[in-house]
């Protein structure tokens, strides 16, 4: 489960950015085509955050739908998986959205 190591990295990055301030909320964007299971990240978050500036912080995950553009006909279409064909039947496409893994925002307490 690579989500555990991803969550550890996210917590480390946010804790470093917090510079000692207590983090109260973290918002992530996770694309449905990223290969990252949002539920697994959410499951790991509280455990990984223990003993850090993120302990007790809430986690919001925004899942981003996949979007691709067909290289044959130019149509932009929703992609549920990395290998979805265009409605025209072509399998040649460029992914436009859905592979994200972004720390969108961090809310923290003001420094004392």
C-alpha positions in Angstrom: 0.0 0.0 0.0 1.9 3.0 -1.3 -0.7 5.3 0.2 0.9 5.0 3.6 4.2 6.4 2.3 2.4 9.1 0.3 0.5 10.1 3.5 3.8 10.2 5.4 5.3 12.5 2.8 2.3 14.7 2.8 2.4 15.1 6.6 6.1 15.8 6.5 5.7 18.5 3.8 2.8 20.2 5.6 4.6 20.0 9.0 7.7 21.6 7.5 5.6 24.3 5.9 3.8 24.9 9.2 7.1 25.9 10.9 5.9 24.9 14.3 2.4 26.1 14.1 -0.5 23.8 14.8 -2.3 22.6 11.6 -6.1 22.4 11.9 -7.1 21.4 8.4 -5.5 20.0 5.2 -7.2 19.9 1.9 -5.9 17.5 -0.8 -6.9 17.1 -4.4 -6.6 13.5 -5.6 -7.3 12.6 -9.2 -9.3 9.4 -9.9 -6.7 8.5 -12.5 -3.7 9.0 -10.1 -3.5 5.5 -8.9 -4.0 6.8 -5.3 -6.8 5.5 -3.2 -8.3 8.5 -1.5 -10.0 6.2 1.2 -6.6 4.7 2.1 -5.0 8.2 2.4 -7.8 9.2 4.7 -7.4 6.0 6.8 -3.7 6.6 7.2 -3.8 10.3 7.9 -4.7 10.3 11.6 -2.2 7.6 12.4 0.6 9.3 10.5 -0.2 12.7 11.9 0.2 11.6 15.5 3.0 13.4 17.3 3.3 16.1 14.6 1.9 19.6 14.0 -1.0 17.9 12.2 -2.2 15.8 15.1 -5.9 16.4 15.4 -6.2 18.2 12.0 -9.1 17.5 9.8 -8.5 16.1 6.3 -10.6 17.1 3.3 -10.1 15.1 0.1 -11.5 16.5 -3.2 -11.6 13.8 -5.8 -10.9 15.0 -9.4 -12.7 13.2 -12.2 -10.7 12.1 -15.2 -10.8 14.0 -18.4 -9.1 13.1 -21.7 -8.9 14.5 -25.2 -9.0 12.1 -28.2 -6.0 12.4 -30.5 -8.1 11.0 -33.4 -11.3 13.2 -33.3 -10.4 15.9 -30.7 -13.3 15.2 -28.4 -12.8 15.8 -24.7 -14.4 13.0 -22.7 -14.7 11.7 -19.1 -12.3 8.9 -18.4 -13.0 6.5 -15.6 -9.7 4.6 -16.0 -6.4 5.3 -17.7 -7.4 3.1 -20.7 -10.9 4.3 -21.5 -11.4 4.7 -25.2 -13.0 7.7 -26.8 -16.7 7.3 -27.8 -15.3 7.3 -31.4 -13.5 4.1 -30.6 -9.9 5.4 -30.6 -7.7 4.5 -27.7 -5.2 7.3 -28.4 -5.9 10.1 -26.0 -4.1 12.7 -23.8 -5.1 12.9 -20.2 -6.1 16.5 -19.3 -7.2 16.0 -15.7 -7.4 13.3 -13.1 -3.8 12.4 -12.3 -3.4 15.1 -9.6 -2.1 14.7 -6.1 -2.0 18.2 -4.7 -1.9 19.7 -1.3 -4.6 22.3 -2.1 -4.7 24.2 1.2 -3.5 24.1 4.8 -5.1 25.9 7.7 -3.1 26.5 10.8 -3.1 28.4 14.1 -1.3 31.7 14.3 2.1 31.5 16.0 2.0 32.3 19.7 
